[in-house]
Amino acid sequence: MASAVPAAMERPHFIGIGGAGMSGIARILARRGAEVAGSDARESETAASLRALGATVHIGHAAGNVAAATTAVVVSSAIRADNPELVRAAELGVPVVHRSDALAALMGGLRSIAVAGTHGKTTTTSMLAVALTELGLDPSYAIGGDLAGPGTNARHGEGEVFVAEADESDRSFQKYDPEVAVVLNVELDHHANYASMDEIYESFEAFAAKIRPGGALVVGEHEGARELARRVAAARDDLTIVRVGEGADSDARITAVQPRGMTSEVTVVLDGAEHAFTVSVPGRHYAHNAAAALAAGARAGVDPSALAKALTAYTGVGRRLQLKGEAAGVQVIDSYAHHPTEMTADLEAMRGAVGDSRLLVVFQPHLFSRTQELGAEMGQALALADASVVLDIYPAREDPLPGVTSALITDAARTAGADVTDAPDKAAVPGIVAGMARPGDFVLTMGAGDVTDLGPLVLARLADGA
């Protein structure tokens, strides 16, 4: 089993070390004994936890942060070419490594399971990581969110399995060569990098082409995933393809999803045997995620009956319908959903869980390009809530686009009959929401940006009597 530190990663420097993907890789390297350093724009719990592992974490980006002894500078696609630390790396002749290459190096020599898809990959990866850990298999994992139990997004284990979330947004998932690959769904997103569905399919086909000979591809019930399966089957006859879903053509067939408040009881038939277990989050799409985790683990050689029982140990992952707290009879839940499909799925799941209670949503659009292409669909999704508050667009790595504002969403929402409040002043949102909410309501903060920070502030305003 390979778990040593690759030579190029002995003294790495991470630009943006606090990010979900970057921090996980840094955490594993630190556990393996590397001298990890990096920088981030602001102080955070993640930065503190990395320091506790022995990493050097600078706040703010500066050329002086990159030491002369650095063996590699690790970057994500979000790092701009004029970043002073990237410029300094060039001056020092230090190799620049994309985070996907760093992660691929960490997976080298291990039995890897890579989970991809436009939606649901963090949850599915988390479910599998928790279940394998519960079974004592001591896996390594790298996930795009913090697990509720361990409170971390990555772990270095001594076992032979490495479970990784595989990001399609910048095609970086094509760097991996998993034994088992999971593709939950294939849908047009990341419009700055993909111009059409043809390009999306080409990217996912390239990912599937890297599956090790004799390996397996697990696909969800989404039509895009099934189309990918058809294309892969035509190109490779050495792979086992496992279709997950509720239809009769499914190899891992979901035969029952019984809601139980904020949980679900799920039954899956795999290889002729029935497996029943509890999923700790509501909604059919999370049941599908769990079934995909079950199928992937089984194809990696794990006993499916034991794995199904172990899936019950999964208690959630940060920002995936995560309960943030309750005050004045109002529960605040946090959701990472930012694509219309994800938004609709989480809103439908919450509608089923809350019954006749009111559902209030605080939504922050993510990326100008995504809002330009999908703003109308986002607005239509918000019609599933009883009332919504919509913030300005969170730009992340993008520059503004002319004419692209949150109005594209709020106009569509109102056309669909939704009750929507515009909130360009983020600081005013906790007061707005506390004034709207009444005992028995549920508040859902939704989006991939910093809208998650508002949940505790809303709770504080509610506790103070608004």
C-alpha positions, -999 to +999 in steps of 0.1 A: +000+000+000+013+034-009+009+062+016+042+080+015+046+117+006+054+122-031+088+139-034+073+170-050+049+173-020+075+172+008+073+209+014+042+222-004+027+257-003-010+260-009-024+292-023-059+294-009-053+266+017-086+273+035-107+262+005-127+230+006-106+211-019-072+225-010-075+221+028-083+184+024-052+177+004-031+198+028-046+179+058-037+145+043-002+156+035+003+170+070-008+136+084+017+118+062+045+140+075+049+167+049+060+202+059+028+220+048+025+257+044+000+280+027-020+312+027-057+322+027-076+354+024-090+353+059-087+336+092-110+306+097-115+274+117-100+255+088-068+275+091-067+269+128-072+232+124-044+230+098-020+248+122-029+223+149-016+196+125+017+215+122+010+235+090+022+271+086-008+292+075-005+329+065-034+352+063-033+373+032-014+366-001+021+379-003+053+369-022+072+365+010+049+336+021+066+313-004+098+299+011+128+292-010+128+256+002+092+250-012+091+219-034+058+228-051+031+255-051-004+240-052-032+260-068-068+256-078-084+269-110-096+299-089-061+313-084-054+342-109-022+344-128-012+377-111-014+363-076+019+374-059+027+340-045+022+325-080+045+352-094+071+344-067+070+307-074+080+315-110+108+337-098+121+309-076+116+282-102+092+263-079+069+239-098+033+248-098+009+219-093-029+219-097-047+205-067-061+177-089-026+165-097-017+167-060-048+146-051-040+121-079-005+117-064-020+110-030-043+083-044-014+065-062-010+029-053-044+028-034-078+013-044-096+045-053-133+053-056-140+086-073-174+102-071-184+126-098-216+143-111-231+177-115-250+173-081-247+151-050-210+141-051-201+156-018-229+138+000-223+105-018-185+106-011-193+114+025-217+086+029-192+061+015-163+075+036-184+073+068-196+038+061-162+024+053-148+040+084-177+025+105-167-010+091-131-005+104-116-003+069-097+029+078-101+046+044-084+078+033-108+104+019-110+139+005-144+156+004-157+190-006-174+195+028-170+188+065-185+156+079-208+161+108-192+135+130-154+140+125-159+177+116-133+174+088-132+171+050-103+148+047-085+120+065-053+099+060-061+063+068-040+032+069-064+012+048-062+004+011-092+024+000-091+061-010-125+078-015-124+111-034-148+137-046-141+142-083-147+178-095-159+182-131-161+220-131-126+226-146-121+191-161-096+183-133-114+149-126-098+136-157-065+133-138-077+104-117-076+067-125-101+051-101-109+015-096-146+025-092-161+057-106-195+071-097-213+095-120-246+106-103-258+129-131-246+148-161-260+183-166-249+216-181-232+238-155-200+257-151-208+278-181-175+296-181-157+263-188-183+244-209-202+258-239-225+229-246-237+195-235-214+180-261-184+194-242-199+181-209-203+146-223-168+147-237-154+156-204-172+129-185-162+103-212-126+113-206-131+107-169-147+073-175-119+064-199-094+066-170-112+039-149-087+011-144-091-020-166-117-044-151-131-016-129-167-004-125-188+026-134-218+033-112-243+057-127-274+074-113-309+074-128-305+109-143-308+107-181-275+124-186-258+097-165-276+069-184-265+084-217-230+084-204-233+048-195-244+040-230-215+058-245-190+041-221-204+007-227-199+012-265-163+022-259-152-003-233-162-039-227-140-044-197-160-024-173-189-034-150-216-008-153-240-005-124-272+015-129-287+029-097-324+041-096-360+032-090-367+019-125-369-017-136-337-013-156-317-005-125-290-029-112-291-013-078-329-008-075-344+015-049-377-001-041-388+021-012-381+056+002-402+062+033-399+098+048-395+100+085-393+138+092-358+148+086-347+112+078-358+085+053-360+047+054-345+033+022-347-001+007-323-012-022-321-045-040-286-052-052-275-085-068-308-101-058-305-092-021-326-066-003-309-040+019-328-016+042-312+013+061-318+048+074-306+080+056-301+109+080-313+136+055-347+139+038-356+136+002-354+111-026-322+125-041-304+117-009-318+082-010-303+079-045-270+092-032-270+065-005-279+038-030-250+049-053-226+047-023-238+012-015-233+001-051-198+017-054-187+001-021-200-033-032-181-031-065-149-023-045-154-056-027-172-045+005-199-068+017-231-049+007-252-062+037-226-048+062-222-017+041-259-010+042-260-012+080-229+011+082-245+037+060-269+044+089-238+059+107-238+088+083-251+118+102-247+145+075-221+168+060-217+205+063-241+226+042-262+197+029-295+204+047-275+209+079-294+221+110-277+252+123-299+257+153-333+267+167-344+300+183-379+314+191-395+282+177-378+287+143-353+261+129-325+273+106-312+248+080-282+254+056-280+242+020-252+244-005-276+242-034-268+267-062-280+251-094-317+250-102-318+212-101-302+211-066-324+240-054-355+222-065-344+189-049-336+204-016-367+225-015-389+195-023-371+175+004-377+203+029-414+206+018-418+169+025-401+172+059-417+203+073-453+193+065-477+223+069-450+246+084-438+276+065-405+274+046-386+307+042-355+308+020-325+331+020-309+325-014-275+339-027-269+333-064-234+319-071-214+332-102-225+357-128-222+331-156-245+307-139-270+334-131-269+346-167-277+311-180-300+297-153-314+327-134-349+321-147-348+285-135-335+295-101-364+319-098-389+292-107-373+269-080-379+296-054-416+293-060-415+261-039-408+283-008-435+302+011-413+333+009-377+341-002-351+367+004-326+370-025-291+385-021-268+400-047-247+375-067-216+360-050-189+365-077-163+339-064-137+338-092-157+358-118-158+394-128-193+410-132-211+406-165-231+436-180-268+433-172-264+402-150-279+408-115-301+390-091-331+406-108-329+378-134-339+355-105-364+377-086-383+387-118-387+350-128-397+341-092-424+368-091-436+356-125-440+321-111-460+336-082-433+336-056-432+360-026-397+374-030-378+402-012-347+418-027-318+422-003-288+440-018-276+448+017-264+415+031-260+430+066-298+437+067-308+402+060-308+387+095-332+415+106-354+410+076-357+372+081-362+375+119-390+399+112-407+375+087-403+343+107-428+331+133-428+300+156-430+268+137-413+282+106-382+267+089-355+291+074-333+277+047-301+296+039-291+284+003-262+290-020-225+281-025-211+315-013-210+331+021-247+330+027-239+302+052-226+329+075-261+343+079-276+313+097-261+320+131-269+357+127-305+350+120-306+327+150-291+355+172-317+380+160-345+355+167-332+348+202-331+386+209-367+389+199-359+403+164 
